[in-house]
Amino acid sequence: MIQFKHYLLFILVGGLPLFFVSCSGDKVANEPAAEVSETPPSISGDSGGKLVIHLSDKEKGELKIETAKVSSNVQNYSLLAPGVVFPASGHVSIISTPIDGRISAVMVREGELIRQGQELFKIESLVFGNLVAEYLQAIAEEKFQTTRLERMKQLVEQTISSKSELDRAMSDYQRATAASIAAFAKLKAIGVPDHEIEALKNAEKIDPTLKIHAPISGSLDQRMVELGQSVNALEKLGRIIDLKKVLIRGYLSPEDARFIVAGDSVKITRRENGNDRLTSVVTSVNPGLDEDNRSVVVNIEVNSSNGWPKPGENVRLEISTSSLGEVFAVPLKAVTYDGNRAVVFVQKDGNTFEKRFIEITEIRDQFAIVSGGMQADEELAVSQVFSLKALSRYELIAE
């Protein structure tokens, strides 16, 4: 009996530690495991919230990342654009009749070279005859009043006439002079040159024929009337074009036009055969979009060479430009995409690269044009870009 009691006590004492161990194990098993969140050694966000990739010396040696500098001066930045040739301002003239009448003579043919001041058309006009008569009457009245005024001055000096009569003579003279000037201006307004107006004073009779002269030298591009045709005032008779200088209108998209300023150099070639080439500069840029093709128009005036280019011809333009404001040229090899956003990796030191999102405005000549977010002479990774992109993915795992 005593032995049984000793045996029971041994079981109780020996099982007690096992009981506590079992309970303790259940408690540990039931407690949730603490979360482990640790950014991989090669990634940190300790640079103002920017994602920075730190490479070990071993990773640096294995990847052998090549870099290239960011340029803030876009070298050889050119835009290609179609262009259409027009007559240059000041080198084209519309010929029109200033008065009603009838075409009595056509003195030139289409395509004929003409010089400035050459007679082109003659118009018989009653209106012109009346203007000539008005001018001759005004000249005669002015002569009479001039003589009368001189005689009146002599009479006043001799106290034969009164001062009031001299004043009246002076007033009549001034009115006659004003009428003569007005009649002369009317003839000038319809295109009569000075030497023809002077010749009217000695004419024995009035010729109601108005001569239309060429205002510029050039070629008669269009003739819009025939002999004997009746014309109304301001009706077009023809057009003269001087081909020594032409205007080329280039058509650019609004995105490309942002980089164009007056003074940018331009190379002009034929649309199909580029053997002929001229150089000029951008004269001006229209502020709004062309309503027909929704493009920005750049204007280029150029001296023609051997009659080329001609108005109406299509040409090709290569505009060399630098952009307005500060932009940066980034090698395309340095650019990758994270979703829809462009990304580059900027080298901070020998082992550190920063992942940076950029906004690309244009892609030209193996360079991406970036409007901001960069600094000149920053070094960008141009090799192993996808490896750096893969390392940057650890940031998502860390989160």
VEXKENU-962002 format. One record per residue: x, z, y of N, C-alpha, C in turn. Coordinates in steps of 0.02 Angstrom, whole numbers, plus 50000, padded with zeros to 5 digits. Layout:
# VEXKENU-962002
XZYXZYXZY/...
# end
This chain:
# VEXKENU-962002
500425000049939500005000050000500425000050062/500935004450057501395004750115501754998250123/501924995150067502264988550071501804983250102/501164983350087500694978450116500654979250191/500634985450217500614986650289501224983850322/501804984950289502424982250319502404974650321/502144971750272502094964350268501634961550322/501054964850334500574962650387500874963250456/501244968750466501564969750532502074964350545/502424962450491502934957150499502614950450519/502024949050490501684942750508501454942750580/501184948350603500934948850672501494948250722/502024951850709502594951650757502934944950757/503004942050699503344935550695502914929850722/502254930150717501824924650741501684924750814/501794930650846501644931250918502054926350960/502694925750950503074920850991502834913750979/502664912250917502424905450903501774904050940/501354909350947500724908550984500844906951056/501304910651087501454909451158501774902751169/502194900751122502514894051129501984888651125/501504889551077500974884551070500544884151132/500364889851160499954889851222500324886751280/500964888451283501364885551338501404878051333/501464875551269501504868251259500864864851279/500284867951264499644865051283499574864651358/499814869751393499764869851466500174864251497/500774863251471501204857951498500904851151484/500604850551424500304843951407499714842351449/499334847451471498724846251509498874844951583/499444847151610499604846051681499784838751692/499534835751748499714828751762500444828051779/500724822551758501434821251771501534819551845/502044822151876502184820651947502394813251955/502104809652009502264802652021502974801852046/503294796752021503984795252043503954788952085/504094789552148504094783752193504754783452228/505154778952207505834778352235505984771152249/506174769552312506364762752330507004760852294/507034754952265507644752952231508244753452277/508844754752249509434755852290509584750252338/509394743952321509584738352363509104737052420/508544740952426508044739752477507954746152517/507884745352583507704751052625507334748552685/506934753052715506574751252775506794755352834/507434756752837507694761352887507904757852951/507664751752962507854748053022507244746553063/506924751753090506354750753134505764747553101/505664748853037505104745853001505254738952975/505854736352985506034729752960506304730452890/506174725352850506404725352781507134723152779/507564727652755508284726352753508514726652681/508914721752661509164721152594509914722852595/510104728052557510794730052551511074727652485/511594723852487511914721252426512534725452409/512604726752346513224730052323513784724952325/514394727552319514964723052319514924718352259/514664720752204514604716452145514094710952157/513504712852186512984707852201513234702752251/513614705152301513884700652351514354695552319/514774697952272515244693452240514904688552194/514354690552161514004686152115513594680852153/513264682952207512824678252244513214673452288/513764675852318514174671652362513724667952413/513374671752453512884668952500513244665652558/513064659352572513334655752629512864656752689/513154656752749512754657852809512894652252860/512434651552907512514646852963512234649953025/512494648053082512294651053145511664647753173/511264651853207510684649353245510934646453310/510674640653329510864637353391510284637553439/510424639453502509904639353553509914632853592/510384628453578510424621953611510294616653558/509714613353563509514608453513509914602153523/510404600953481510834595153487510494588953455/510564583253488510294576953461509564577553442/509194581153483508474582153469508104576153497/507814572053455507494565953478506794565453450/506374561953487505684560653467505574553153465/505244550753414505054543753409504334542953430/504204537853470503524536853495503394529453505/502774527153497502594520253514502514519553589/502624513553614502544512353685502234505553698/501904504953755501594498653776501854497053846/502024490753857502324488553920501774486453969/501854488754032501394487054086501804484854147/501504481354194501864479954256502044486454293/502624486654322502844492654357502504493154425/502414499254448502114500354514502554497254568/502244493554614502614490054665502874483354644/502794481654579503014475254554502434471254526/501834472854546501234469154528500774469254588/500434463754600499984463254657499364459154639/498794461954656498164458354648498024454554713/497904448054707497754443954765496994443454772/496734445254829496004444954840495874442054910/495274439454918495084436754983494784442155027/495004442755088494744448055131494084446355164/493874440055162493264437955196492884433055152/492264431655170491864426655135492124419655154/492064414955106492274408155122492264403655060/492614398055066492654393055013493374391055001/493584390754937494264388954921494364381554938/494794380254988494904373355010495564370554982/496004374954957496644372554929496914377854881/497154375454823497514379754775498214376854770/498714380854789499384378254800499884380554747/499664384254696500114386554643499764385954575/500174386054522499914385854453500104392454418/499724394054366499884400054327500564399354295/500944404954296501614404954268502144402554316/501954399954373502444397354421502784403054458/503444402254468503814407154507503674406154580/503534411354615503374410954687503784416154724/503874415054788504254419654830503784423354878/504014428854902503604432754948503464428755012/502834428755033502634425055093502414417955080/502484415555019502294408655004501534407955005/501294402055030500574400855031500314399554961/499764402954944499464402354877498804398754879/498364400754925497684397854931497524396855005/497044392355016496754391555083495994392455076/495714396155125494994397655123494694395455190/494214390955186493824389255247493294394555257/493284397555317492834403155328492594403155400/491944403655408491654404455474491844411155504/491894416155461492084422855485492784422555516/493244419155483493924418655509493924414855576/493524409455581493484405755643493244410155701/492764414455687492514418955739493044424055759/493434426455712493964431155728494504427955771/494664421755756495154418155797494894417155868/494264415255874493964414355940493954420855979/493794426255945493784432855978494484434756004/494984433155964495674434755984495894430656045/495724424156044495924419956100495564421956165/494934423856160494564426156219494874432656245/495074437156200495374443456221496044442256255/496434437556230497074435956261496964433056331/496474428656338496344425656404496104430856453/495664435356432495424440656476495994445256497/496434446756450497004451256467497454447956520/497574441456513497984437956563497654438156632/497004436956633496644437056698496674443956729/496544449156691496544455856718497234458056739/497744455556706498434457256725498584454256794/498404447956803498524444656868498114447956923/497494449556908497054452856958497324459556978/497594463356931497864469956946498474469356992/498904464656978499504463757019499304461857091/498814457357097498594455257164498274461057201/497884465357165497554471057197498064476157222/498614476957185499134481657207499434479457274/499544472857281499824470157343499334471157402/498694470057388498204470857442498144478157464/498214482757417498184489857435498794491757476/499374489157458499974490657496499914488057568/499564482557576499464479657643498854482457678/498544487457647497934490857672497364486057683/497354480657644496804475857649496234477957603/496414480757544495914483257496495974490757491/495424493757468495404501057463495704503357396/495834509757392496114512757331495604512557274/494974513057288494464512857236494444506057201/494554500657240494554494057210495154493257162/495714496357180496304496157136496154499957071/495814505557077495644509457017495174505456971/494704501857002494244497856962494634492156927/495104489156960495514483856931495944486556874/496204492556882496594495756829496174497056768/495564499256778495114500656722494944494156684/494814488856721494654482456688495254479856648/495844480856675496454478656640496544482656575/496434489056576496514493156516496004491256462/495384489656484494894487456435495084480856404/495334476256443495544469656417496134470456369/496594474856386497164476056341496934478956275/496464483656277496214486756215495854481456173/495474477156204495114471856167495614467056135/496164465456170496674461056142497014464256082/497164470556087497484474156031497014474355971/496364475655982495874475955928495804469155893/495794463755932495724457055903496344455355861/496924457355887497544456255849497524460155783/497294466355784497274470655724496794467755672/496254464655693495774461755645496094455955607/496494451955642496834446455609497364449055560/497714454255581498224457155537497894460255475/497294463055483496954466355427496754461555372/496664455155389496474450355338497084446355313/497674448555333498274445755305498604440155343/498414438955406498734433755446499404436355471/499954433055457500604435455480500694434655555/501184438155582501294438255655501434431355683/501834427455648502024420855676501414416155679/500944416855633500344412755637499874415055693/499844421555704499434424055759499724421655826/500394421855831500704419555893500584412055904/500564408355849500454401155855499744399455878/499274404055866498584402755887498524402055962/498964405256000498914405156072499014398056100/499414394156065499574387456090499174381956054/498724383956009498334378955972497814375656018/497734369156010497254365456051496544366456026/496464368055962495794369155935495834374655881/495274377355865495234382655817495174379755746/495634381755702495604379755632495344385655591/494734385055563494434390755527494684391555456/495324389855444495614390255377496094396155372/495924400755328496354406655317496834405055260/497484406255272497994405255221498134411955186/498124411655120498274417655080498994417255057/499404422255074500114422355059500274427255002/500834426154970501064430554916501364436854946/501114442854928501394449054956502064450954925/502204448654863502824450054829503074443754795/503704443754775503974438354735503834439754661/503764434454623503624435254552503324428954522/502924429954471502584424354438501824425354443/501464419854453500734420254455500494421154383/500264427154368500064428754300499364426254285/498914426754333498224424554324497964421154386/497574415854377497214412654432496474412754415/496084415954458495394417354442494884413054479/495124408254520494664403954558494884396654551/494424392254567494554385054565494424381954634/494674376054643494584372554707493844371454721/493634372954783492944372154804492494377954787/492754382954754492334388654735492204393054795/491574395254802491394399954854491574407054831/491844410854877492064417654860491794422554912/491684428554890491464433954934492064438354952/491974442155004492504446655027492704451354970/493354452354963493664456954914493634454154843/493424447954833493434444954767494144443254746/494324444354683494994443154658495134435654650/495724433654673495934426754667496464425754613/496884430754602497424430154553497834436454552/498374436254511498824442054505499544439554500/499984442954535500704441454534501064447254500/501524445554455501924450554421502664448954432/503034454154454503754453654459504054456854396/504364452854353504614455254289505304458454293/505564459354353506224462554358506194469854335/505624472954343505534479954321504844480654291/504804484454236504164485554202504064493054190/503454494854176503264501754160503084502054086/503384506854051503224507953980502874514653974/502304514553943501934520653930502024522653857/502324528353846502414530953779501874535953763/501664536053700501104540453679501364545553629/501304551953648501554557453608500994562353591/501064565753536500594571153520500714576953568/500204580953581500304586653626500854591253604/500964591953538501494596353513502184593653531/502274587053524502914584053541503024583853617/502484582753654502554581953726502774588353761/502714594053727502934600253758503684600353771/504054596253734504774596253740505024591053791/504584586853817504784581253860504734583253933/505254581653971505254582754043505524576454077/505364575654140505624569954179506384570254180/506694564454168507424564154167507714563654097/507314564854045507564564153977507734556853963/508284555753927508504548953913508064545653859/508004539053864507574535253819507934528953796/507894527453732508124521153704507514516953686/507504510753709506924506353699507134500553655/506764499553601506904493953555506254490353539/506334484353512505744480653490505414484353432/504774483353425504404486853373504604484553303/504734478053295504894475353229505634473753222/505944471253274506654469453271507024473553323/507454478053299507784482753344508434480253373/508564473653373509194471153399509234472053475/508694470553509508684471453582508594478853597/508984481353645508944488453662509074489453736/508664493653767508754495653837508764503153840/509084505853891509094512953902508804514553971/508454520153975508154522254038508034529754034/507634532454079507464539554079506704540154088/506444545854068505734547354078505614548254153/505164544254181505014544654253504544550454267/504014551054226503524556454236503134557354172/502784562954168502364564554110501664566154137/501164562554111500474563754134500254570754113/499904574254158499724581254143499174582054091/498744577054083498184577554036498244572753979/497774573153932497774568753875497434562153892/497694556753863497374550253871496704550353834/496174548253868495504548853840495404544253780/495774538653777495664533853723495974536153658/496584538653660496924540453597497124547753592/496904551753640497034559053639497764560653633/498184556853668498904557853669499134559353740/499724562353745500044563453809500454557253826/500384554753887500714548553908501344550253948/501914547453926502534548053965502664541153997/502864541054059502974534854096503724533654104/503924527454089504634525554091504684518954127/505044518854183505164512654219505864510054199/505914503654184506544500954160506624493854188/507234492154205507394485354226507414480854164/507054475354167507034470854109507694467054103/507814464454043508414460754029508214454053997/508394448654032508224441854008507474441153994/507074443954038506344443454030506044447853978/506424452453950506164457253900506244464353925/505744468653915505094467453883504584464653932/504064461853904503534458853945502904463253943/502504463153996501874466953996501434465053937/501144470053905500724469053847501084469753781/501754470053782502144470453721502184477653696/502194478453630502294485053599503034486153585/503274492053601503974493753590504024500553556/504624502153534504764508653502505214512653549/505044519053557505424523453602505754528953562/506374530353579506734536153552506944540453611/506614546053619506714550353677507154556153657/507734556753690508184562353678508024567753730/507914573753705507664578853750507914585753731/507864590253777507944597353763507294600653785/507104605953751506434608753762506414613153824/505814614253849505704618953903505704626053873/506014630653908506034637453882506564638153829/506604644053799507114645553750506844644253680/507174639753644506994638453575507634638553535/507564638953468508134639553425508084634553368/508664631853349508694627153293508934630953232/508514631153181508654634753119508734629653063/509284629853025509354625052969508784625752919/508534620152897507974620352850508164623852785/508804623652767509034626952705508944634452709/508884637152770508814644352777508094646652773/507614641952771506904643752777506584643852707/506224649152694505794649452635505114652052659/504644652852613503974654852633503744660752591/503444665552625503124671152593502374670352606/502024667652556501334665652568501324659452612/500994659952669500974654452717501434655552776/501834660752774502264662352831502984660652815/503314657652865504014655752857504464661952863/504984662052823505424667852820506154665452821/506584669252855507304668352851507624675152838/508244675052817508604681252803509214681352849/509204686152895509714686752947510254691652923/510874689452925511414693852904511574698852959/511534705252942511684710652990512414712752986/512674712952925513394713952913513564710552848/514164711952821514384708452762513944709252701/513614714952695513204716352635512464717252651/512254716252712511574717852731511224711752761/510614710552739510204705052764509514707752783/509244705252839508584707252862508084701552849/507524703152818506994698252807506594697752872/506544691552899506214690752964505724684852960/505114686052984504604680852988504704676953053/504624670353050504734666153108504134661453117/504064658753178503544653953194503884647253207/503754642253164504054635653171503584631153211/503854628153264503444623553304503534616253284/504144614453265504284607453245504834607453192/504844602153153505384601053105505684594353120/506324594353141506654588253161507374588353137/507584582753106508284581553089508604587353052/508284589552998508534594852955508574601652991/508204602253046508174608553081507454610453093/507304616953089506654619553108506714622353179/506274620253222506284622553292505844628753296/506154634353315505824640853317505744642953389/505144644753409505004646253479505214653253499/505304657853453505494664653471505674668653409/505854675053421506014679453366506724678753341/507134674753375507824673853353508284675053413/508924675453398509434675953449509984670953433/510284668353486510814663453476511394666553438/511694662453395512294664253356512154669353301/511524670953287511384675053228511544671053165/511794674653114511974671353051511384671753003/511204665952974510654665652926510924663552858/510624666252806510804664252739510534657252726/510974652652703510774645852688510864644252614/511084649052576511114648352503510854654852472/510654654452409510374660252373509774663252410/509414658952447508834661452486508304664052439/508204660752382507684662952336507884669452302/508534670552292508764677052264508614682652313/508744681552377508584686652427507834687752431/507454682352424506724683052424506494687252365/506804686252306506624690152247506794697452257/507374698852287507554705852300507064709052348/506814705152397506344707952445505684709752413/505534706852355504914708452320504894715652296/505464718752290505484725752267505134730352316/505094728052377504734732152427504014733052407/503704727652380503004728252357502954732952299/503454732852254503434737452196503504744552220/503944745552270504044752252296503414755152326/503024750752359502394753152388501894754852335/
# end
